[in-house]
Amino acid sequence: MTTINLQLTPLISLIAGILILFIPRLLNIIVAIYLIVIGLIGIFGISRINF
């Protein structure tokens, strides 16, 4: 059995960067979502989120 360990942050960053190149207006939405997610993780802690 092969286990693939994939970090989501670089993948999400790559996709967001490509989308921003084609749709610059999307930058505002992506930054807002990023800040909300980071804020929620900071308040509630990452240890409480189970994937």
Beta strands, then each sheet from edge to edge (+ up, - down):
end
